[in-house]
Amino acid sequence: MYELCFRAKQGLPLPARRLTTLLLQSIMARLLRTEQVIVCAFVWMANHPHIQLYSLDATTLKDFHGGLKKRITDFIKRLLNRGTLSLWDDDDSMVEILDLDKAVERMVYTFLNPVRARQCTSIDTYRGLHTWNEFLTAPAQLNACIEKEIPWILATDIDPLLQENPSLNEEQSVVEDLLDKAKSRETHTLKIYPFKWLQAFGVTTPEQIEAVRQRIIRKVREGEAEMTESNTVPEKLQGYIITDAYIPPPKERRVFAYGSTKEIRQFHIRVFRAFQRECTRCYELLKQGVKNIPWPRECFIPPAPKLCNVW
């Protein structure tokens, strides 16, 4: 199980608005046509997402991550009529989650993000794109899937906005125009598997899955109750202004893996460092011209370096 997060350098390019939801759903549905990467949960904030993923293929995780950022950038460039746009901070995170307790904690953190950011008093009323309803209503089964048919929006469909913070009428007009252009194309199916992540931790029976669901619901409600009194919706979080002066606060130390205990994290890091050493050993053999090297199964095998100069 992995948690993906990336942030805009500045501004709030992904506000909780209908246009944002349409574009993000179209992008994700297009990228997830194969099920090598499974999306279990997400909450899209005004300047970053939290996405919980399940996958056994590191290459497809990387491709999904890169494709998501690129397509969002392409769409926003069209909306703002920009030739170039440096949108994302370089310090992304694709963090492996090592045990069930930490996975539950990260799920709760994800669903509480809008409340913590004072965009709502409960995830139930958050207007941005999220999977809380899917989490609540899906059958308590590992392979339970909620499917949505999503229009296929192309970047070339998008015309520049008249203003960076469009009125509701302008936004409605833009959405209707995009839907009209997409009518002649195939749709894509956005699939959400709310409980597939539990497979990574050996939670498989309906009774076990339901117990985890109720545990997360209880913790989310407790968190909402603690934060409700001071919550108001800041006006700037409703905007669509990438050039806004809003800059994210400094990030904490970069996280390599989430684990509920120090021992779990340390063990995982030791295993990974041993993997790195073995990859280094194999690469040294590759530079010497050795064939049939037994590379570690999980690594990306690099191309062989040149062994001589070509004149």
ZAMARGU-4260 file (C-alpha; in steps of 0.2 Angstrom, whole numbers, plus 5000, padded with zeros to 4 digits):
<rodrens>
0) 5000/5000/5000 | 5006/5017/4996 | 5001/5035/4999 | 5004/5048/4985 | 5005/5066/4988
5) 5012/5081/4978 | 5009/5100/4980 | 5008/5115/4970 | 5022/5128/4972 | 5010/5142/4975
10) 4992/5146/4973 | 4977/5135/4974 | 4974/5127/4956 | 4962/5113/4962 | 4948/5122/4971
15) 4933/5112/4977 | 4923/5116/4961 | 4913/5107/4948 | 4925/5110/4934 | 4940/5104/4945
20) 4930/5088/4948 | 4926/5085/4930 | 4944/5087/4924 | 4952/5077/4938 | 4940/5062/4936
25) 4943/5062/4917 | 4962/5062/4920 | 4961/5048/4933 | 4949/5037/4923 | 4960/5038/4908
30) 4976/5034/4917 | 4968/5019/4926 | 4962/5010/4911 | 4973/4995/4917 | 4971/4989/4935
35) 4990/4987/4938 | 4987/5002/4950 | 4972/5002/4960 | 4965/5018/4968 | 4958/5014/4986
40) 4954/5032/4992 | 4958/5050/4989 | 4954/5068/4994 | 4959/5082/4982 | 4963/5098/4991
45) 4965/5115/4983 | 4984/5113/4981 | 4987/5094/4984 | 4980/5077/4984 | 4981/5063/4996
50) 4979/5046/4986 | 4979/5029/4994 | 4985/5016/4981 | 4988/4997/4980 | 4999/4990/4967
55) 5012/4976/4965 | 5021/4985/4951 | 5033/5000/4954 | 5034/5005/4936 | 5015/5008/4934
60) 5015/5018/4951 | 5029/5029/4944 | 5019/5031/4927 | 5003/5035/4936 | 5011/5048/4947
65) 5020/5056/4932 | 5005/5055/4921 | 4994/5063/4934 | 5004/5078/4936 | 5008/5081/4918
70) 4989/5080/4913 | 4984/5092/4926 | 4997/5104/4921 | 4992/5103/4903 | 4973/5106/4907
75) 4977/5121/4919 | 4989/5129/4905 | 4974/5128/4893 | 4962/5136/4906 | 4974/5150/4910
80) 4981/5152/4892 | 4999/5149/4897 | 5012/5143/4886 | 5022/5136/4900 | 5018/5133/4918
85) 5029/5127/4932 | 5016/5121/4944 | 5022/5107/4955 | 5034/5107/4970 | 5049/5094/4966
90) 5047/5086/4984 | 5034/5073/4980 | 5031/5058/4991 | 5026/5040/4986 | 5027/5033/5003
95) 5025/5014/5007 | 5014/5010/5022 | 5021/4996/5032 | 5007/4990/5044 | 4988/4990/5047
100) 4988/5002/5062 | 4998/5015/5052 | 4987/5012/5036 | 4971/5016/5047 | 4980/5032/5053
105) 4984/5038/5036 | 4966/5034/5030 | 4959/5044/5044 | 4972/5058/5041 | 4966/5058/5022
110) 4948/5060/5026 | 4951/5073/5039 | 4961/5084/5028 | 4947/5096/5022 | 4941/5098/5040
115) 4959/5102/5046 | 4961/5115/5032 | 4944/5123/5037 | 4936/5120/5021 | 4921/5111/5030
120) 4916/5104/5047 | 4914/5087/5040 | 4920/5076/5026 | 4902/5073/5022 | 4900/5091/5016
125) 4916/5094/5008 | 4913/5100/4990 | 4930/5094/4983 | 4933/5077/4975 | 4934/5063/4987
130) 4930/5044/4990 | 4922/5046/5007 | 4905/5040/5001 | 4912/5025/4992 | 4921/5020/5008
135) 4904/5021/5018 | 4893/5012/5005 | 4904/4999/4997 | 4901/4981/5002 | 4914/4975/5015
140) 4924/4964/5003 | 4942/4965/4997 | 4937/4967/4978 | 4922/4978/4981 | 4922/4991/4967
145) 4912/5007/4964 | 4912/5012/4946 | 4908/5028/4938 | 4907/5032/4919 | 4918/5048/4916
150) 4918/5058/4900 | 4935/5058/4891 | 4940/5076/4891 | 4955/5081/4880 | 4967/5096/4883
155) 4962/5103/4866 | 4944/5104/4872 | 4948/5117/4884 | 4947/5135/4880 | 4954/5149/4891
160) 4944/5155/4906 | 4938/5174/4904 | 4945/5176/4922 | 4956/5166/4933 | 4943/5165/4946
165) 4927/5162/4936 | 4910/5166/4941 | 4898/5151/4944 | 4889/5155/4927 | 4905/5155/4918
170) 4911/5139/4926 | 4894/5131/4922 | 4896/5136/4904 | 4913/5129/4903 | 4908/5112/4910
175) 4893/5111/4898 | 4904/5115/4883 | 4917/5101/4889 | 4903/5088/4891 | 4896/5093/4874
180) 4913/5090/4866 | 4915/5074/4874 | 4899/5066/4869 | 4906/5059/4853 | 4920/5050/4862
185) 4920/5034/4872 | 4919/5036/4891 | 4931/5029/4903 | 4927/5020/4919 | 4934/5027/4935
190) 4935/5012/4947 | 4937/5014/4966 | 4942/4999/4977 | 4939/5006/4995 | 4946/4990/5004
195) 4958/4982/4992 | 4973/4990/5002 | 4968/4978/5017 | 4975/4964/5007 | 4992/4970/5010
200) 4989/4967/5029 | 4980/4950/5028 | 4963/4958/5032 | 4952/4948/5020 | 4935/4942/5028
205) 4920/4953/5028 | 4919/4954/5047 | 4937/4960/5048 | 4935/4973/5034 | 4919/4979/5042
210) 4928/4981/5059 | 4942/4991/5051 | 4929/5002/5042 | 4920/5006/5058 | 4937/5009/5067
215) 4941/5022/5053 | 4923/5030/5054 | 4924/5032/5073 | 4941/5040/5072 | 4936/5052/5058
220) 4920/5057/5068 | 4931/5060/5084 | 4943/5071/5074 | 4929/5081/5066 | 4921/5084/5083
225) 4938/5090/5090 | 4940/5103/5076 | 4922/5108/5072 | 4921/5124/5084 | 4934/5134/5075
230) 4930/5129/5058 | 4926/5142/5045 | 4928/5142/5026 | 4942/5154/5021 | 4937/5163/5005
235) 4953/5160/4996 | 4951/5142/4996 | 4936/5143/4985 | 4946/5153/4972 | 4954/5147/4956
240) 4970/5158/4956 | 4986/5149/4953 | 4995/5166/4954 | 4988/5169/4972 | 5001/5173/4985
245) 4996/5157/4995 | 5012/5147/4998 | 5011/5130/5007 | 5020/5130/5024 | 5037/5122/5025
250) 5036/5103/5024 | 5042/5091/5038 | 5056/5079/5036 | 5054/5069/5020 | 5046/5052/5025
255) 5052/5036/5017 | 5039/5024/5024 | 5025/5025/5037 | 5025/5012/5051 | 5016/5012/5068
260) 5032/5007/5077 | 5051/5012/5076 | 5055/4994/5074 | 5044/4991/5059 | 5052/5007/5050
265) 5070/5002/5054 | 5067/4984/5048 | 5060/4991/5032 | 5075/5003/5030 | 5087/4989/5033
270) 5079/4978/5020 | 5079/4992/5007 | 5097/4997/5010 | 5102/4978/5007 | 5092/4980/4991
275) 5102/4995/4986 | 5119/4986/4990 | 5114/4972/4979 | 5109/4983/4965 | 5126/4992/4966
280) 5135/4975/4966 | 5125/4970/4950 | 5129/4986/4942 | 5147/4985/4945 | 5147/4968/4936
285) 5137/4975/4922 | 5151/4988/4919 | 5163/4974/4918 | 5153/4966/4904 | 5146/4952/4914
290) 5131/4943/4906 | 5116/4935/4915 | 5117/4945/4931 | 5105/4939/4944 | 5097/4956/4947
295) 5085/4958/4962 | 5067/4955/4956 | 5060/4972/4961 | 5073/4983/4953 | 5073/4993/4937
300) 5088/4985/4927 | 5098/4999/4919 | 5105/4999/4901 | 5122/4992/4900 | 5135/5006/4899
305) 5147/5008/4884 | 5163/4998/4886 | 5173/5008/4873 | 5173/5024/4864 | 5165/5024/4847
310) 5175/5035/4834
</rodrens>
